[in-house]
């Protein structure tokens, strides 16, 4: 597959992956307002594990499940579990569109982590973009005023762990199937739900609740595969901007499913986050072109 075709595949996969995640989040928010938090994580995780294993079996990669248990895959699973716990906690208590904007700081955090952990060179323009994105988050968190949203801090923690997950994903051996990478993360999330459940009193879900959990699990399985697949063998700068389609999907879901309308501060914050993220990606693309031009041998 050519690089152009791979990038196009990544763009489409990421766009639909964001849509699948949004559908999952909407159904989780519906049922998590009625059932204990850990129970929802556990039940959804169990169903998602079954779905992913079935998909792995169909694609003929069952034998690769054990050999894929490498440090990078396990670290990614840990980051995935922590990010999911904080995200679902915030999801139950925040407007879905506001939370999506906070989580969209993950690409900016990823850029900062790449500089601090991997030694990537980050120019002053991208550092400024990171700062502007964090200012946008403050518009949503609203510190120091009567409408302060402490749950947005949980969303910010989710963004941090999501950035760690994506940073680790880049270092995973491309030979490991995306479905198996996603499965390890889903298993870790399921165990975290079980651990939280030790402090809760679980109840038997009714039929509508089981239905919501099952639908959420299906969308989570599809979204997990699509998002992991989207970043395999592509140019990150070309594909990553399509992550921001989540803002559109979440805005639609929040209004249709919950009648939520973000206030003007949240809208301004979301705009700052999205624009700063896109600018940071643009600067990354410019830097890569400049590096490529320097390495071209003279004629």
N, C-alpha and C positions, 0 to 999 in steps of 0.2 A: 504494500500500500504506500502510495506517495505521501509526502509530508502534508501536501494540501488536502488530500483525501482524508488523512488521519485527523487533521485539524477540523475538517467539516464534520466527521464522525463524532469528534469530541464535543463540538458545539451543540449538535443535535442531542447527543446523549445527556449533556449537562442541563440543557433546557428542559427536557422531559424528566430528568432526574429531580430537578427543582420542583416541577409540577407534582411528581409522585410524593416527594417529601411533604409538600404542602397538604396534599390530600391526607396523608398519614397524620400530620400534626392536627388537622381539623378534627378527625375522628378521635384521636387521643384526647384532645381538649374536651370533646363532648363527654367521653366516658370517664375521664379523670376527675371530673367535677362530681361524680357520683360514687366512684370506687376509690379505695386507698391507692396512693401514689405508687408504692412499691409493687402492689398487686398488678396494676396496669402494666408497669414495665416488664414484670415477669411473664404475664400471660401473653402480651404482645410479642415478647422476645421468643417464647417457646414456639408460638405459631410461625414466627419469621424464620427460626432455625429450621423447622420442618420444611418450609417452602424453599429455603436456600439449599438444603441438602437434596431435595428433590430436583432442583435446577442443576446442581452439581452432578447428580447421578445421570441426568439426561444428557449432559454435555460430556460425560465420560471421564470426570476428573476425581472420582471418589478416592482413588489410590494416592492422590497427591495431598489429601487432607492432613495426614500425619507429618509428612516431610515438610509441609509448609509452616510448621510451628517453629519459625525462626525468630530471633530477637526482635528484628524490625517489625514483623507481623504482630508479635505479642505486644510490643510497645504501642503500635497503632491501635490495637484492640483496647488497651488500657485508656488511651486518650479518648477513644470513641465512647467508652463507657462513662468516663467522667463528664465529657461534654454532653452526652445524652441526659444524664441525671440532672445536671444544672439546667439544661434546656427545657426539659419537661416540667421541672419545678417552676420555672419562669412562665412557661406556656399556660399553665393552669391559672396563673394569677395576673397575667398581662394581656393587653390587646395583642392579637396575633400579628398585626402589621407592625406594631411598635417593636415587638420582639425580633421580627425578621430584620428590621433595620439595625438593631444592636448586634445581632449575629453577623451581619454583613461587615463588621469590622474585622472578621477573621482573616480576609486576604491581606489587610493592612498589618495585622499582627504577624501573619505569616512572613511578610516582607521583612519586618523587624527581626523576627526570630532567625530568618535566613542570614541576616547580617551578624547577629550576635552569636549564633550557634555554629553556622557553617562558614562564616567569614566572608559572605557575599559583600561586595562593595555597594554601598547604598549612598547615592548622592544627596545633596542637601534638598533637592526638589522633592525626592520621595520621602525624606524625613519630614518635610513640611506637609506633604500629603497625609502622612500618618497622623501628624498632630491635628490637622483639620478634621480628619475622620473621628478622632477621639473627642474633639470639641463637639462634633455632631452628636456623639453619644451622650454628651452632657445635656443637650437639648431634650433628649428623651428621658434621661435619668432625673433631670431637674433637681440637682442638689441644692440644699439650703432654702427651698421654698415649700409652701404648703402642699404641693402636689408631688413631692419627692417620691419616686418609685424605687424602693429598695430591691424589688424583684428584677429590675433591669440590671443590677449588679450580678445577679445569677446568670442573666443572659450574656453579660460581658465575660463571665467565667467560662460559659459554654463556648463563646467565640475563641477564647484563648486556647482551650483544649482542642477545639476543632482545628485551629491553626497548627497545633502540635501534631494532630493526626495527619493533616495533609502534608506537613513537612516530612513526616516519617514515611508516608505513602510513596514519596518520590524516591526513597532509598530502598524500596522493596524490589527484589529480583523480578524483572518483567516476566520471567518464566512461570511465576506463581499465578494461577488463574485469578481473575478479579473476584469471581464468586467466592472463592475460598478466603481471600482477604476480607471480604465483607462478612463471611460467616464467622470468622474469629471475632470480629468486632461485635456482631450480634450476640454471640455467646457471652461475651464479657458484659454486655448490657443486661442480658438476662440474669446473670449471676448477681449483678448489682441490685436488680429489682428484688431478687430473693433475699439479699442481705438487708435491704431496707425493710422488707416485709417482716423481718423478725421483730420489728418495733410496732407493727400494725395489727389490727384485727380485721382479717380478710372475711369477705362475704361472698356467697355464690352469685355470680352475675346472672341477670335475667337474659332473655333471648335478645332484646335490642342491644344490650351491652355486649354480649358475646358477638353479635353481628358487627358492631362498631370495632371491636378489638380485632376480629378476623379481617375486616376490610383494611384497617390500619396496618396490620401485619403484611398483607399482600402488597400494599403500596410501599411499605418500608423495604421489603425484599427487593422489589423492582427498583426503587430509588437507590438503594445501596449498591446494587450492581451497576446501574447507569452512571452514578457519580464516580465510583472507582474506575470504571471502564473509560470514563470521559478523560481522565488525566494520564492514561497509559499511552506512551509513545507519541505525545503531541507537544506542540509548542505552548507552554503554559500561558504566555502573554496573549496568544490568539484565542485560547479557549476560556480562560478564567473570567473574562468580562461577562460571559453568559450566566455566571453564578448570580448576577444581579437580577435575573428574571424572577428570582425568588421574591423580590419586593412586589412585583406585579401579581404573582400568583397568591402571595399571602394577603395582599390588599383585597383582592377579589374574594378570597375565602373568608376573611374576617368580616367583610360586609355582608356577603350572602348567607353565611352560616350563623353569624353571631350579631349582626347588625352593628358592628364596630366601625367607628369613623375616627381616625387619628386626629388629634388636635393640631393646631398650626405649628406648635413647637416640635412635635414628633415629625411632621411632614418636612419641616426645615432641617431637622437633624438627619432624617433619612436621605434628603437630597445632598447634604454635605458629605455623608458617609459614602454614598454611591459615587458622587463626582470625584471625591478624593481617591477612592479605590480605583476608579477607571483611569484617573490621571497617573496613579502609581504604576498601573499596568502599562500605560502608554510609555512612561519613562523607562520601564524595564525593556520594552520592545526596542526603544531607541538605543539603549545601552548595548543590547545584543547585536543590533545592526552595526554599531560602531566597532565593537569587538571583532565582528566577522570581517569588516572591511580592513581592519588592521592585520588580520592573519592571512589575507589573500596575498600570495606571493606576487612580486612584480613581474610583468610580462617581459 
